[in-house]
Amino acid sequence: MAYLTKLQVIERAKGQQQFYLICPAPLAQALEMQKSETIEWVVEDKWTLRIKRSEAQSAQASRRSHGRR
């Protein structure tokens, strides 16, 4: 499954730029991502960017307990 997204750039004062990559909603839902979840960006080479959940265990634990009482 592939999703395309465009890189967004915000021009800041003094010529600084801020770049944004948007994660499409269907992809975030498929990965069961949560609001405020921390993600680590890993550059493998010039063409490969990998993301990794920094808090993988706590995110998994909260998903498992969600809805159970």
N, C-alpha and C positions, 0 to 999 in steps of 0.2 A: 504494500500500500504506500503510495507516495502523495505528498502534499507540497504544492509550490507556494512560496511566500516571497514577497519582495522586501529587500532591505530598506529600511527607512532611516533617513538622516536628518537630524535637527542641527541647524547652524546656531552656535552659541556666540556670545560676545568674544572678542579677541581672536576670532578665527577658529575657535574650538568646535569640534563636531561631536555629537552624541549619536550612536548607532543603535537601532532597534531591530530585533528579529522577532516577529510575531509567531506564536505557536497557534496554528489553526484549531478551532474548538473541537472538531471531530478527533483530531490527533490527541489533544489533551484529555478528552473523554476516554479514548481508547486506552490511554496510559494511566487512567484514574488519577490524574494530577489534581492537587488540592490548592486552594487559594493560599498564598504566602509560602508555598513549598519552596525550599532552597534547592537550586539546581547548580551543579558545577559544570563549566564549559571546559572541555579538554581538546586541545588542538593536537591532532595526530600528525598531520602534515598540511601543506598548503591547500589541499582540496578536501580534507576530511575534518569535520568538527563533530565531536561526540559529546552528548550531554549525559550527565550522571546525577542521580539523586544523591545529595549530600546526607540527607537524613532518611535514608532508605528504610532502615529498621523501624524508626518511629512512625514513618508514614504507613508502612505495612501493618504495624500493630493497630494504628487507629482505624485503618480500613477494615481489619478483621473484626474489631469490636463494634464498629458502626452498626447500629440497629439492634444489637444484642443487649439484653438487660438481665 
